[in-house]
Amino acid sequence: MIRFDRHMRSLAITLAFLAGYVDALGFLTTSGFFVSFMSGNSTRLAVGIAGARSDAMAAGILILCFVAGVCAGAIVGAAAGRRQSAAILLLVAAMLAAAALLIRHPPLWTAGLLALAMGAENTIFEREGQAPLGLTYMTGSLVRIGLGLAGIVTGRRHPGRGGYALLWLGLVAGAVTGASLFPLLRQDAMWMGSGAALLLAFLTELARRAQQNA
């Protein structure tokens, strides 16, 4: 976050909000699996292998979908060049729309598409094969917040804790929103996620053109 300008930080926090929103939809759709937090699914995979094989299969499928989404996002971003962020957001919007269309099918179909979308989202800031910021998982951000707090006590400089705190709060706020809306709206809640990604794609492209013309 400390290497991002103000626009990029705002985009990252907004994307974290979207990730939390979508993860809550996936969690409720599958009754306890994640579509963006693959560490949790990895634990469920391991526990399932030791006991409930159906849980292990569901977790494994979601992990594979997430990785496939990362791959798809990176390919689309590479092909789009300077329009990387907008192109990947359009891909995310399309995947979320597909998930909304399949909500009446088996839950894993919908969750798989949500995991694809979240994998792709993590490639929006990808450069030369490196993703400098996790947008759908917050363990690294919480570590940096903890290091920043320790720095206050020890006098060692650990910059950026405020930005990482906002990133974490964005994800939590998105999850609260998703958990609140899904029981009421169901399919429409997923359409709202797709619409949000579409709007972000439009705004991101406008900002890129404004910077190019400045």
MDTraj code that builds the backbone (N, CA, C; nanometers):
import mdtraj as md
import numpy as np

residues = "MET ILE ARG PHE ASP ARG HIS MET ARG SER LEU ALA ILE THR LEU ALA PHE LEU ALA GLY TYR VAL ASP ALA LEU GLY PHE LEU THR THR SER GLY PHE PHE VAL SER PHE MET SER GLY ASN SER THR ARG LEU ALA VAL GLY ILE ALA GLY ALA ARG SER ASP ALA MET ALA ALA GLY ILE LEU ILE LEU CYS PHE VAL ALA GLY VAL CYS ALA GLY ALA ILE VAL GLY ALA ALA ALA GLY ARG ARG GLN SER ALA ALA ILE LEU LEU LEU VAL ALA ALA MET LEU ALA ALA ALA ALA LEU LEU ILE ARG HIS PRO PRO LEU TRP THR ALA GLY LEU LEU ALA LEU ALA MET GLY ALA GLU ASN THR ILE PHE GLU ARG GLU GLY GLN ALA PRO LEU GLY LEU THR TYR MET THR GLY SER LEU VAL ARG ILE GLY LEU GLY LEU ALA GLY ILE VAL THR GLY ARG ARG HIS PRO GLY ARG GLY GLY TYR ALA LEU LEU TRP LEU GLY LEU VAL ALA GLY ALA VAL THR GLY ALA SER LEU PHE PRO LEU LEU ARG GLN ASP ALA MET TRP MET GLY SER GLY ALA ALA LEU LEU LEU ALA PHE LEU THR GLU LEU ALA ARG ARG ALA GLN GLN ASN ALA".split()
xyz = np.array([
    [0.0817, -0.1208, 0.0000],
    [0.0000, 0.0000, 0.0000],
    [0.0856, 0.1266, 0.0000],
    [0.2035, 0.1210, 0.0642],
    [0.2843, 0.2424, 0.0759],
    [0.3397, 0.2858, -0.0590],
    [0.3438, 0.1951, -0.1565],
    [0.3944, 0.2304, -0.2890],
    [0.2834, 0.2782, -0.3813],
    [0.1580, 0.2746, -0.3361],
    [0.0452, 0.3138, -0.4191],
    [0.0153, 0.4617, -0.4013],
    [-0.0266, 0.5260, -0.5108],
    [-0.0722, 0.6641, -0.4981],
    [-0.2145, 0.6647, -0.4414],
    [-0.2683, 0.7842, -0.4224],
    [-0.3992, 0.7966, -0.3560],
    [-0.5093, 0.7247, -0.4339],
    [-0.5068, 0.7378, -0.5662],
    [-0.6089, 0.6728, -0.6490],
    [-0.6010, 0.5208, -0.6351],
    [-0.4800, 0.4668, -0.6391],
    [-0.4633, 0.3227, -0.6309],
    [-0.5024, 0.2701, -0.4940],
    [-0.4745, 0.3471, -0.3897],
    [-0.5145, 0.3044, -0.2552],
    [-0.6666, 0.2994, -0.2446],
    [-0.7317, 0.4007, -0.2981],
    [-0.8784, 0.4028, -0.2940],
    [-0.9361, 0.2846, -0.3709],
    [-0.8767, 0.2547, -0.4853],
    [-0.9226, 0.1406, -0.5647],
    [-0.9017, 0.0108, -0.4868],
    [-0.7859, -0.0039, -0.4215],
    [-0.7574, -0.1259, -0.3463],
    [-0.8581, -0.1456, -0.2335],
    [-0.8910, -0.0397, -0.1611],
    [-0.9873, -0.0503, -0.0508],
    [-1.1252, -0.0857, -0.1044],
    [-1.1637, -0.0256, -0.2173],
    [-1.2929, -0.0568, -0.2790],
    [-1.2981, -0.2018, -0.3256],
    [-1.1878, -0.2498, -0.3813],
    [-1.1815, -0.3899, -0.4254],
    [-1.1865, -0.4847, -0.3062],
    [-1.1259, -0.4458, -0.1940],
    [-1.1351, -0.5274, -0.0729],
    [-1.2800, -0.5340, -0.0249],
    [-1.3501, -0.4225, -0.0340],
    [-1.4929, -0.4205, 0.0007],
    [-1.5697, -0.5193, -0.0878],
    [-1.5439, -0.5151, -0.2180],
    [-1.6110, -0.6064, -0.3111],
    [-1.5770, -0.7517, -0.2773],
    [-1.4510, -0.7781, -0.2421],
    [-1.4097, -0.9141, -0.2078],
    [-1.4820, -0.9637, -0.0831],
    [-1.4914, -0.8784, 0.0190],
    [-1.5647, -0.9163, 0.1391],
    [-1.7111, -0.9422, 0.1101],
    [-1.7688, -0.8576, 0.0265],
    [-1.9098, -0.8723, -0.0129],
    [-1.9318, -1.0065, -0.0814],
    [-1.8483, -1.0380, -0.1788],
    [-1.8630, -1.1619, -0.2548],
    [-1.8335, -1.2838, -0.1671],
    [-1.7336, -1.2728, -0.0802],
    [-1.7002, -1.3862, 0.0061],
    [-1.8164, -1.4188, 0.0989],
    [-1.8849, -1.3168, 0.1489],
    [-2.0023, -1.3407, 0.2333],
    [-2.1122, -1.4111, 0.1544],
    [-2.1329, -1.3700, 0.0295],
    [-2.2335, -1.4369, -0.0550],
    [-2.1973, -1.5840, -0.0743],
    [-2.0695, -1.6102, -0.1028],
    [-2.0262, -1.7476, -0.1225],
    [-2.0372, -1.8297, 0.0040],
    [-1.9995, -1.7719, 0.1168],
    [-2.0050, -1.8412, 0.2458],
    [-2.1482, -1.8825, 0.2776],
    [-2.2429, -1.7916, 0.2538],
    [-2.3833, -1.8217, 0.2822],
    [-2.4414, -1.9190, 0.1803],
    [-2.3984, -1.9090, 0.0554],
    [-2.4479, -1.9990, -0.0486],
    [-2.4074, -2.1435, -0.0214],
    [-2.2846, -2.1625, 0.0268],
    [-2.2306, -2.2971, 0.0462],
    [-2.2392, -2.3448, 0.1914],
    [-2.2933, -2.2622, 0.2794],
    [-2.3044, -2.2961, 0.4216],
    [-2.1681, -2.3235, 0.4847],
    [-2.0713, -2.2371, 0.4542],
    [-1.9473, -2.2444, 0.5284],
    [-1.8185, -2.2586, 0.4508],
    [-1.8230, -2.2457, 0.3182],
    [-1.6994, -2.2457, 0.2398],
    [-1.6709, -2.1036, 0.1926],
    [-1.5453, -2.0802, 0.1565],
    [-1.5021, -1.9466, 0.1167],
    [-1.4783, -1.9411, -0.0342],
    [-1.4991, -1.8239, -0.0917],
    [-1.4705, -1.8070, -0.2343],
    [-1.3535, -1.7123, -0.2577],
    [-1.3011, -1.6522, -0.1511],
    [-1.1839, -1.5657, -0.1674],
    [-1.0730, -1.6016, -0.0690],
    [-1.1050, -1.6642, 0.0418],
    [-1.0080, -1.6943, 0.1472],
    [-0.9656, -1.8412, 0.1343],
    [-0.8600, -1.8645, 0.0570],
    [-0.8221, -2.0022, 0.0267],
    [-0.7448, -2.0706, 0.1392],
    [-0.6921, -1.9942, 0.2348],
    [-0.6317, -2.0575, 0.3521],
    [-0.7386, -2.1331, 0.4305],
    [-0.8553, -2.0710, 0.4453],
    [-0.9661, -2.1368, 0.5126],
    [-1.0111, -2.2619, 0.4388],
    [-1.0196, -2.2528, 0.3067],
    [-1.0590, -2.3703, 0.2287],
    [-0.9524, -2.4793, 0.2334],
    [-0.8256, -2.4398, 0.2437],
    [-0.7190, -2.5392, 0.2546],
    [-0.7321, -2.6178, 0.3852],
    [-0.7678, -2.5468, 0.4927],
    [-0.7916, -2.6155, 0.6198],
    [-0.9123, -2.7079, 0.6093],
    [-1.0175, -2.6609, 0.5434],
    [-1.1361, -2.7454, 0.5259],
    [-1.1046, -2.8658, 0.4380],
    [-1.0188, -2.8467, 0.3391],
    [-0.9743, -2.9596, 0.2559],
    [-0.9044, -3.0642, 0.3422],
    [-0.8115, -3.0191, 0.4261],
    [-0.7346, -3.1114, 0.5094],
    [-0.8234, -3.1839, 0.6093],
    [-0.9110, -3.1095, 0.6756],
    [-1.0019, -3.1712, 0.7725],
    [-1.0961, -3.2681, 0.7021],
    [-1.1415, -3.2304, 0.5822],
    [-1.2300, -3.3173, 0.5064],
    [-1.1630, -3.4469, 0.4640],
    [-1.0363, -3.4387, 0.4280],
    [-0.9622, -3.5601, 0.3906],
    [-0.9584, -3.6576, 0.5079],
    [-0.9467, -3.6011, 0.6279],
    [-0.9430, -3.6850, 0.7477],
    [-1.0805, -3.7349, 0.7893],
    [-1.1868, -3.6730, 0.7358],
    [-1.3212, -3.7112, 0.7783],
    [-1.4235, -3.7070, 0.6665],
    [-1.4811, -3.5882, 0.6446],
    [-1.5910, -3.5731, 0.5485],
    [-1.5348, -3.5509, 0.4081],
    [-1.5348, -3.6559, 0.3283],
    [-1.4741, -3.6480, 0.1951],
    [-1.5479, -3.5494, 0.1044],
    [-1.6798, -3.5353, 0.1212],
    [-1.7548, -3.4407, 0.0375],
    [-1.7104, -3.2974, 0.0638],
    [-1.6797, -3.2652, 0.1894],
    [-1.6277, -3.1324, 0.2226],
    [-1.4909, -3.1106, 0.1588],
    [-1.4078, -3.2139, 0.1614],
    [-1.2757, -3.2041, 0.1000],
    [-1.2876, -3.1781, -0.0493],
    [-1.3818, -3.2456, -0.1151],
    [-1.3995, -3.2260, -0.2582],
    [-1.4468, -3.0845, -0.2887],
    [-1.5433, -3.0346, -0.2099],
    [-1.5937, -2.8987, -0.2316],
    [-1.4824, -2.7957, -0.2134],
    [-1.4045, -2.8105, -0.1057],
    [-1.2948, -2.7168, -0.0812],
    [-1.1907, -2.7247, -0.1918],
    [-1.1588, -2.8447, -0.2355],
    [-1.0604, -2.8612, -0.3427],
    [-1.1062, -2.7982, -0.4723],
    [-1.2340, -2.8138, -0.5058],
    [-1.2870, -2.7536, -0.6281],
    [-1.2778, -2.6012, -0.6215],
    [-1.3112, -2.5442, -0.5074],
    [-1.3053, -2.3982, -0.4932],
    [-1.1615, -2.3471, -0.5020],
    [-1.0676, -2.4203, -0.4453],
    [-0.9264, -2.3810, -0.4565],
    [-0.8818, -2.3835, -0.6021],
    [-0.9191, -2.4882, -0.6739],
    [-0.8834, -2.4981, -0.8161],
    [-0.9468, -2.3846, -0.8960],
    [-1.0721, -2.3517, -0.8651],
    [-1.1396, -2.2416, -0.9349],
    [-1.0692, -2.1090, -0.9081],
    [-1.0278, -2.0879, -0.7835],
    [-0.9580, -1.9644, -0.7487],
    [-0.8281, -1.9511, -0.8274],
    [-0.7504, -2.0590, -0.8309],
    [-0.6238, -2.0575, -0.9053],
    [-0.6493, -2.0351, -1.0542],
    [-0.7536, -2.0987, -1.1069],
    [-0.7890, -2.0785, -1.2480],
    [-0.8281, -1.9337, -1.2734],
    [-0.8955, -1.8721, -1.1762],
    [-0.9315, -1.7309, -1.1898],
    [-0.8096, -1.6411, -1.1927],
    [-0.7108, -1.6706, -1.1072],
    [-0.5844, -1.5954, -1.1089],
    [-0.5194, -1.6065, -1.2466],
    [-0.5151, -1.7276, -1.2990],
    [-0.4547, -1.7514, -1.4306],
    [-0.5290, -1.6736, -1.5386],
    [-0.6624, -1.6812, -1.5359],
    [-0.7434, -1.6110, -1.6369],
    [-0.7246, -1.4601, -1.6268],
    [-0.7232, -1.4082, -1.5041],
    [-0.7046, -1.2645, -1.4860],
    [-0.5698, -1.2176, -1.5360],
    [-0.4649, -1.2957, -1.5080],
    [-0.3310, -1.2585, -1.5533],
    [-0.3214, -1.2588, -1.7055],
    [-0.3859, -1.3561, -1.7691],
    [-0.3840, -1.3636, -1.9162],
    [-0.4586, -1.2463, -1.9771],
    [-0.5777, -1.2167, -1.9225],
    [-0.6563, -1.1036, -1.9729],
    [-0.5815, -0.9731, -1.9504],
    [-0.5212, -0.9574, -1.8323],
    [-0.4466, -0.8354, -1.8029],
    [-0.3285, -0.8158, -1.8960],
    [-0.2567, -0.9249, -1.9250],
    [-0.1425, -0.9161, -2.0161],
    [-0.1868, -0.8770, -2.1561],
    [-0.2998, -0.9320, -2.1995],
    [-0.3504, -0.9000, -2.3334],
    [-0.4019, -0.7567, -2.3419],
    [-0.4511, -0.7036, -2.2284],
    [-0.5115, -0.5696, -2.2290],
    [-0.4078, -0.4584, -2.2212],
    [-0.2871, -0.4896, -2.1771],
    [-0.1837, -0.3856, -2.1699],
    [-0.2178, -0.2772, -2.0703],
    [-0.2217, -0.1531, -2.1161],
    [-0.2468, -0.0394, -2.0273],
    [-0.3872, -0.0425, -1.9684],
    [-0.4762, -0.1121, -2.0314],
    [-0.6142, -0.1228, -1.9820],
    [-0.6323, -0.2438, -1.8905],
    [-0.5241, -0.2897, -1.8306],
    [-0.5243, -0.4108, -1.7489],
    [-0.6338, -0.4100, -1.6428],
    [-0.6363, -0.3066, -1.5608],
    [-0.7298, -0.3042, -1.4490],
    [-0.8749, -0.3097, -1.4961],
    [-0.9078, -0.2271, -1.5944],
    [-1.0449, -0.2238, -1.6442],
    [-1.0840, -0.3562, -1.7075],
    [-0.9925, -0.4160, -1.7831],
    [-1.0226, -0.5427, -1.8505],
    [-1.0472, -0.6540, -1.7495],
    [-0.9657, -0.6591, -1.6459],
    [-0.9841, -0.7636, -1.5443],
    [-1.1136, -0.7405, -1.4674],
    [-1.1465, -0.6162, -1.4397],
    [-1.2723, -0.5871, -1.3712],
    [-1.3928, -0.6264, -1.4565],
    [-1.3825, -0.6095, -1.5870],
    [-1.4906, -0.6569, -1.6756],
    [-1.5026, -0.8085, -1.6679],
    [-1.3892, -0.8777, -1.6603],
    [-1.3909, -1.0228, -1.6448],
    [-1.4566, -1.0614, -1.5126],
    [-1.4214, -0.9918, -1.4059],
    [-1.4819, -1.0175, -1.2752],
    [-1.6327, -0.9959, -1.2811],
    [-1.6742, -0.8860, -1.3441],
    [-1.8174, -0.8570, -1.3566],
    [-1.8900, -0.9682, -1.4318],
    [-1.8291, -1.0192, -1.5383],
    [-1.8905, -1.1261, -1.6169],
    [-1.9033, -1.2540, -1.5346],
    [-1.8006, -1.2861, -1.4568],
    [-1.8057, -1.4074, -1.3734],
    [-1.9113, -1.3948, -1.2636],
    [-1.9226, -1.2778, -1.2041],
    [-2.0239, -1.2565, -1.1014],
    [-2.1635, -1.2621, -1.1614],
    [-2.1788, -1.2104, -1.2831],
    [-2.3079, -1.2188, -1.3511],
    [-2.3443, -1.3644, -1.3807],
    [-2.2454, -1.4429, -1.4229],
    [-2.2695, -1.5854, -1.4486],
    [-2.3104, -1.6570, -1.3201],
    [-2.2477, -1.6198, -1.2084],
    [-2.2846, -1.6797, -1.0797],
    [-2.4290, -1.6464, -1.0436],
    [-2.4704, -1.5224, -1.0706],
    [-2.6085, -1.4834, -1.0432],
    [-2.7070, -1.5647, -1.1281],
    [-2.6700, -1.5919, -1.2516],
    [-2.7571, -1.6689, -1.3406],
    [-2.7712, -1.8135, -1.2943],
    [-2.6673, -1.8658, -1.2269],
    [-2.6666, -2.0070, -1.1875],
    [-2.7069, -2.0283, -1.0418],
    [-2.7632, -1.9267, -0.9779],
    [-2.7905, -1.9370, -0.8352],
    [-2.8928, -2.0460, -0.8042],
    [-2.9771, -2.0818, -0.8995],
    [-3.0768, -2.1871, -0.8751],
    [-3.0223, -2.3263, -0.9024],
    [-2.8978, -2.3337, -0.9466],
    [-2.8325, -2.4626, -0.9691],
    [-2.7612, -2.5058, -0.8401],
    [-2.6938, -2.6210, -0.8384],
    [-2.6220, -2.6630, -0.7170],
    [-2.5299, -2.5526, -0.6660],
    [-2.5249, -2.5307, -0.5339],
    [-2.4484, -2.4194, -0.4761],
    [-2.3024, -2.4145, -0.5196],
    [-2.2416, -2.5297, -0.5423],
    [-2.1002, -2.5318, -0.5774],
    [-2.0757, -2.4700, -0.7147],
    [-2.1746, -2.4761, -0.8046],
    [-2.1591, -2.4130, -0.9351],
    [-2.1453, -2.2620, -0.9184],
    [-2.2359, -2.2065, -0.8404],
    [-2.2317, -2.0623, -0.8145],
    [-2.1034, -2.0240, -0.7420],
    [-2.0696, -2.1002, -0.6370],
    [-1.9494, -2.0687, -0.5585],
    [-1.8231, -2.0806, -0.6424],
    [-1.8194, -2.1769, -0.7331],
    [-1.7034, -2.1917, -0.8202],
    [-1.6815, -2.0689, -0.9064],
    [-1.7892, -2.0122, -0.9592],
    [-1.7776, -1.8904, -1.0399],
    [-1.7364, -1.7711, -0.9541],
    [-1.7881, -1.7661, -0.8316],
    [-1.7462, -1.6586, -0.7412],
    [-1.5976, -1.6699, -0.7092],
    [-1.5492, -1.7927, -0.6900],
    [-1.4058, -1.8134, -0.6633],
    [-1.3213, -1.7757, -0.7843],
    [-1.3690, -1.8077, -0.9038],
    [-1.3003, -1.7643, -1.0256],
    [-1.2867, -1.6122, -1.0282],
    [-1.3965, -1.5438, -0.9959],
    [-1.3966, -1.3972, -0.9976],
    [-1.2983, -1.3402, -0.8960],
    [-1.2949, -1.3997, -0.7775],
    [-1.2053, -1.3492, -0.6736],
    [-1.0588, -1.3781, -0.7065],
    [-1.0325, -1.4913, -0.7696],
    [-0.8967, -1.5177, -0.8157],
    [-0.8521, -1.4138, -0.9171],
    [-0.9401, -1.3834, -1.0111],
    [-0.9082, -1.2829, -1.1130],
    [-0.8858, -1.1453, -1.0509],
    [-0.9647, -1.1114, -0.9491],
    [-0.9515, -0.9793, -0.8868],
    [-0.8114, -0.9566, -0.8312],
    [-0.7491, -1.0619, -0.7835],
    [-0.6160, -1.0487, -0.7239],
    [-0.5067, -1.0156, -0.8244],
    [-0.5383, -1.0162, -0.9529],
    [-0.4377, -0.9851, -1.0547],
    [-0.4480, -0.8410, -1.1060],
    [-0.5378, -0.7636, -1.0494],
    [-0.5591, -0.6274, -1.0995],
    [-0.4331, -0.5418, -1.0869],
    [-0.3558, -0.5628, -0.9803],
    [-0.2330, -0.4858, -0.9614],
    [-0.1085, -0.5655, -0.9996],
    [-0.1251, -0.6766, -1.0694],
    [-0.0113, -0.7636, -1.1048],
    [0.0860, -0.6917, -1.1974],
    [0.2150, -0.7074, -1.1662],
    [0.3220, -0.6529, -1.2494],
    [0.4351, -0.7561, -1.2560],
    [0.4702, -0.7959, -1.3773],
    [0.5814, -0.8881, -1.3996],
    [0.5693, -1.0149, -1.3153],
    [0.4492, -1.0691, -1.3114],
    [0.4275, -1.1946, -1.2411],
    [0.4161, -1.1835, -1.0908],
    [0.4137, -1.0615, -1.0367],
    [0.4038, -1.0398, -0.8930],
    [0.2772, -0.9617, -0.8609],
    [0.2037, -1.0096, -0.7597],
    [0.0857, -0.9371, -0.7110],
    [0.1234, -0.8723, -0.5781],
    [0.1475, -0.7407, -0.5751],
    [0.2019, -0.6763, -0.4563],
    [0.1045, -0.6656, -0.3397],
    [-0.0227, -0.6940, -0.3643],
    [-0.1230, -0.6722, -0.2605],
    [-0.2314, -0.7783, -0.2703],
    [-0.2586, -0.8459, -0.1584],
    [-0.3696, -0.9401, -0.1547],
    [-0.4990, -0.8656, -0.1298],
    [-0.5920, -0.8752, -0.2220],
    [-0.7161, -0.8002, -0.2117],
    [-0.8292, -0.8801, -0.1480],
    [-0.8169, -1.0123, -0.1471],
    [-0.9273, -1.0952, -0.0993],
    [-0.8912, -1.1727, 0.0273],
    [-0.7723, -1.1497, 0.0803],
    [-0.7320, -1.2152, 0.2048],
    [-0.6487, -1.1152, 0.2838],
    [-0.6655, -1.1142, 0.4147],
    [-0.6133, -1.0045, 0.4952],
    [-0.5075, -1.0449, 0.5968],
    [-0.4604, -1.1691, 0.5945],
    [-0.3594, -1.2106, 0.6923],
    [-0.2346, -1.1232, 0.6840],
    [-0.1857, -1.1002, 0.5617],
    [-0.0674, -1.0163, 0.5445],
    [-0.0900, -0.8743, 0.5922],
    [-0.2083, -0.8210, 0.5660],
    [-0.2400, -0.6849, 0.6107],
    [-0.2426, -0.6771, 0.7630],
    [-0.2998, -0.7789, 0.8285],
    [-0.3048, -0.7788, 0.9746],
    [-0.1646, -0.7912, 1.0342],
    [-0.0774, -0.8678, 0.9689],
    [0.0619, -0.8761, 1.0146],
    [0.1273, -0.7389, 1.0074],
    [0.1040, -0.6671, 0.8968],
    [0.1641, -0.5346, 0.8820],
    [0.1070, -0.4355, 0.9829],
    [-0.0212, -0.4488, 1.0153],
    [-0.0798, -0.3635, 1.1185],
    [-0.0124, -0.3919, 1.2526],
    [0.0045, -0.5210, 1.2834],
    [0.0720, -0.5578, 1.4085],
    [0.2143, -0.5074, 1.4153],
    [0.2884, -0.5168, 1.3034],
    [0.4253, -0.4655, 1.2999],
    [0.4282, -0.3144, 1.3197],
    [0.3306, -0.2471, 1.2604],
    [0.3233, -0.1021, 1.2777],
    [0.2983, -0.0633, 1.4220],
    [0.2111, -0.1371, 1.4895],
    [0.1841, -0.1090, 1.6306],
    [0.3073, -0.1383, 1.7163],
    [0.3781, -0.2475, 1.6827],
    [0.5014, -0.2779, 1.7553],
    [0.6052, -0.1685, 1.7345],
    [0.6060, -0.1108, 1.6132],
    [0.7002, -0.0036, 1.5838],
    [0.6796, 0.1187, 1.6706],
    [0.5551, 0.1426, 1.7114],
    [0.5279, 0.2554, 1.8002],
    [0.5988, 0.2351, 1.9339],
    [0.6007, 0.1103, 1.9794],
    [0.6623, 0.0786, 2.1089],
    [0.8146, 0.0738, 2.0985],
    [0.8654, 0.0141, 1.9916],
    [1.0096, -0.0099, 1.9795],
    [1.0844, 0.1039, 1.9119],
    [1.0113, 0.1937, 1.8462],
    [1.0765, 0.3025, 1.7758],
    [1.1217, 0.2650, 1.6358],
    [1.0960, 0.1427, 1.5941],
    [1.1309, 0.0996, 1.4579],
    [1.0192, 0.1414, 1.3639],
    [1.0565, 0.1823, 1.2449],
    [0.9595, 0.2369, 1.1499],
    [0.8994, 0.1247, 1.0654],
    [0.7685, 0.1110, 1.0739],
    [0.6945, 0.0177, 0.9891],
    [0.5797, 0.0959, 0.9250],
    [0.6044, 0.1621, 0.8123],
    [0.5039, 0.2516, 0.7542],
    [0.3868, 0.1749, 0.6936],
    [0.2769, 0.2478, 0.6782],
    [0.1654, 0.1948, 0.6021],
    [0.0579, 0.1247, 0.6824],
    [0.0714, 0.1217, 0.8172],
    [-0.0270, 0.0466, 0.8954],
    [-0.1676, 0.1039, 0.8794],
    [-0.1771, 0.2354, 0.8618],
    [-0.3088, 0.2971, 0.8433],
    [-0.3761, 0.2499, 0.7149],
    [-0.2989, 0.2415, 0.6072],
    [-0.3540, 0.1943, 0.4808],
    [-0.3985, 0.0499, 0.4882],
    [-0.3191, -0.0340, 0.5552],
    [-0.3567, -0.1749, 0.5688],
    [-0.4783, -0.1910, 0.6591],
    [-0.4900, -0.1049, 0.7592],
    [-0.6082, -0.1089, 0.8449],
    [-0.7334, -0.0740, 0.7652],
    [-0.7226, 0.0251, 0.6773],
    [-0.8366, 0.0614, 0.5930],
    [-0.8711, -0.0511, 0.4963],
    [-0.7687, -0.1209, 0.4464],
    [-0.7922, -0.2342, 0.3573],
    [-0.8713, -0.3430, 0.4304],
    [-0.8295, -0.3744, 0.5530],
    [-0.8993, -0.4755, 0.6332],
    [-1.0420, -0.4308, 0.6634],
    [-1.0580, -0.3057, 0.7017],
    [-1.1921, -0.2540, 0.7308],
    [-1.2806, -0.2577, 0.6071],
    [-1.2211, -0.2334, 0.4902],
    [-1.2986, -0.2409, 0.3664],
    [-1.3534, -0.3804, 0.3441],
    [-1.2699, -0.4820, 0.3650],
    [-1.3162, -0.6195, 0.3468],
    [-1.4248, -0.6550, 0.4477],
    [-1.4056, -0.6161, 0.5732],
    [-1.5048, -0.6470, 0.6763],
    [-1.6372, -0.5773, 0.6466],
    [-1.6295, -0.4506, 0.6060],
    [-1.7515, -0.3769, 0.5733],
    [-1.8243, -0.4409, 0.4558],
    [-1.7483, -0.4868, 0.3555],
    [-1.8102, -0.5546, 0.2421],
    [-1.8782, -0.6833, 0.2839],
    [-1.8136, -0.7605, 0.3737],
    [-1.8718, -0.8859, 0.4201],
    [-1.9996, -0.8609, 0.4994],
    [-2.0010, -0.7584, 0.5825],
    [-2.1223, -0.7237, 0.6571],
    [-2.2350, -0.6877, 0.5603],
    [-2.2007, -0.6102, 0.4575],
    [-2.3015, -0.5713, 0.3580],
    [-2.3560, -0.6931, 0.2843],
    [-2.2664, -0.7810, 0.2399],
    [-2.3100, -0.9006, 0.1691],
    [-2.3951, -0.9910, 0.2555],
    [-2.3538, -1.0106, 0.3813],
    [-2.4284, -1.0964, 0.4726],
    [-2.5656, -1.0387, 0.5047],
    [-2.5757, -0.9067, 0.5029],
    [-2.7037, -0.8417, 0.5310],
    [-2.7988, -0.8484, 0.4119],
    [-2.7447, -0.8333, 0.2905],
    [-2.8291, -0.8258, 0.1721],
    [-2.8674, -0.9618, 0.1153],
    [-2.7787, -1.0617, 0.1276],
    [-2.8051, -1.1894, 0.0613],
    [-2.9343, -1.2568, 0.1075],
    [-2.9645, -1.2624, 0.2381],
    [-3.0906, -1.3261, 0.2786],
    [-3.2139, -1.2557, 0.2233],
    [-3.2008, -1.1268, 0.1957],
    [-3.3139, -1.0496, 0.1460],
    [-3.3248, -1.0526, -0.0064],
    [-3.2108, -1.0457, -0.0746],
    [-3.2111, -1.0254, -0.2195],
    [-3.1716, -1.1483, -0.2999],
    [-3.0938, -1.2407, -0.2387],
    [-3.0473, -1.3610, -0.3068],
    [-2.9809, -1.3292, -0.4408],
    [-3.0462, -1.3640, -0.5512],
    [-2.9874, -1.3459, -0.6837],
    [-2.9523, -1.1999, -0.7109],
    [-3.0396, -1.1099, -0.6687],
    [-3.0135, -0.9677, -0.6934],
    [-2.8890, -0.9188, -0.6199],
    [-2.8562, -0.9806, -0.5065],
    [-2.7345, -0.9421, -0.4342],
    [-2.6110, -0.9717, -0.5186],
    [-2.6148, -1.0817, -0.5934],
    [-2.5025, -1.1153, -0.6812],
    [-2.4987, -1.0220, -0.8021],
    [-2.6163, -0.9876, -0.8528],
    [-2.6192, -0.8920, -0.9631],
    [-2.5611, -0.7580, -0.9199],
    [-2.5845, -0.7194, -0.7957],
    [-2.5272, -0.5938, -0.7455],
    [-2.3752, -0.6007, -0.7422],
    [-2.3189, -0.7163, -0.7055],
    [-2.1742, -0.7327, -0.7087],
    [-2.1197, -0.7189, -0.8491],
    [-2.1883, -0.7802, -0.9446],
    [-2.1466, -0.7688, -1.0844],
    [-2.1539, -0.6240, -1.1324],
    [-2.2621, -0.5561, -1.0956],
    [-2.2768, -0.4160, -1.1342],
    [-2.1687, -0.3279, -1.0735],
    [-2.1314, -0.3575, -0.9491],
    [-2.0250, -0.2799, -0.8837],
    [-1.8920, -0.2983, -0.9563],
    [-1.8612, -0.4222, -0.9966],
    [-1.7368, -0.4469, -1.0704],
    [-1.7393, -0.3758, -1.2058],
    [-1.8551, -0.3749, -1.2702],
    [-1.8689, -0.3060, -1.3986],
    [-1.8476, -0.1560, -1.3823],
    [-1.9061, -0.0989, -1.2782],
    [-1.8884, 0.0442, -1.2516],
    [-1.7424, 0.0754, -1.2219],
    [-1.6762, -0.0099, -1.1444],
    [-1.5342, 0.0108, -1.1143],
    [-1.4494, 0.0051, -1.2403],
    [-1.4844, -0.0848, -1.3326],
    [-1.4108, -0.0939, -1.4592],
    [-1.4218, 0.0377, -1.5354],
    [-1.5404, 0.0932, -1.5401],
    [-1.5645, 0.2201, -1.6101],
    [-1.4868, 0.3345, -1.5445],
    [-1.4955, 0.3441, -1.4121],
    [-1.4277, 0.4523, -1.3407],
    [-1.2757, 0.4392, -1.3490],
    [-1.2271, 0.3157, -1.3437],
    [-1.0824, 0.2928, -1.3534],
    [-1.0286, 0.3344, -1.4898],
    [-1.1027, 0.3029, -1.5934],
    [-1.0600, 0.3427, -1.7280],
    [-1.0652, 0.4941, -1.7444],
    [-1.1670, 0.5589, -1.6876],
    [-1.1740, 0.7054, -1.6926],
    [-1.0532, 0.7671, -1.6220],
    [-1.0174, 0.7128, -1.5059],
    [-0.9030, 0.7655, -1.4307],
    [-0.7729, 0.7435, -1.5089],
    [-0.7608, 0.6295, -1.5750],
    [-0.6396, 0.6030, -1.6531],
    [-0.6267, 0.7026, -1.7669],
    [-0.7354, 0.7315, -1.8354],
    [-0.7313, 0.8261, -1.9460],
    [-0.7024, 0.9677, -1.8966],
    [-0.7568, 1.0019, -1.7797],
    [-0.7311, 1.1354, -1.7237],
    [-0.5836, 1.1511, -1.6899],
    [-0.5233, 1.0469, -1.6331],
    [-0.3801, 1.0511, -1.6022],
    [-0.2961, 1.0596, -1.7276],
    [-0.3402, 0.9880, -1.8315],
    [-0.2649, 0.9865, -1.9583],
    [-0.2666, 1.1233, -2.0241],
    [-0.3801, 1.1933, -2.0084],
    [-0.3953, 1.3245, -2.0733],
    [-0.3449, 1.4403, -1.9884],
    [-0.3094, 1.4107, -1.8634],
    [-0.2658, 1.5189, -1.7715],
    [-0.1289, 1.5724, -1.8122],
])
top = md.Topology()
chain = top.add_chain()
for i, resn in enumerate(residues, 1):
    res = top.add_residue(resn, chain, resSeq=i)
    for name in ("N", "CA", "C"):
        top.add_atom(name, md.element.get_by_symbol(name[0]), res)
traj = md.Trajectory(xyz[None], top)
